[in-house]
Amino acid sequence: MRLRSSRIVEIVKTLAITALLYLGIQATVSPRVVDGQSMEPTLHNQEWIMLDKVSYMFHAPQRGDVIVFKYPFNPTQDYIKRIIGVPGDHVVVGNGHVYVNGQQLSERYIAAAPNYTDSVTVPQGFLYVLGDNRDNSSDSHVWGLLPRANVEGRAMFSYWPIPDLTFLHQPSYVGLSHS
């Protein structure tokens, strides 16, 4: 009888540890599937990414981060876009380029130059986000600024399909051009 209760205690301990690990992982990272072409050529339709859900607890979102967020006009929909402007930034889109605080962005990752104009100063509590497929993206140039509270996390890397494996967080990924 003692051996049987010892086994039950071990099973309960194992289940509790497994549940804690599962909940801990779910609270920190989450797999997501890209839906649509708005982030091409960086990310493709049906590509799987891993979302970091905790780093923004320790630092603010940064220009160039690829993020997943609740679409402001339908919070049941998740969108994925790149942060272009953070609070205090003046963003201008024109002449096929994006400028932040008067400096042209060096955007090696976009599908094609944007064929639209926009100008906004980003207030506290908001972000300016664009898809990498500039002319085929529902983003800040269409529906306005993104409330910071809608951000679910930062996309760390794409992992499926394997040939498209890409690390998305690179400190120099979005930079101001020196020209």
Buried (B, 14 or more C-beta within 10 A) or exposed (E): EEEEEEEEEEEEEEEEEEEEEEEEEEEEBBEBEBEBBBBBEBBBEEBBBBBBBEBBEEEEBBBBBBBBBBBBEEEEEBBBBBBBBBBEBBBBBEEEBBBBEEEBBBBEBBBEEBEEEBEBBBEEEBBBBBBBBBEBBBBBBEEBBBEBEBBBBBBBBBBBEEEEEBEBBEEEBBBBEEE
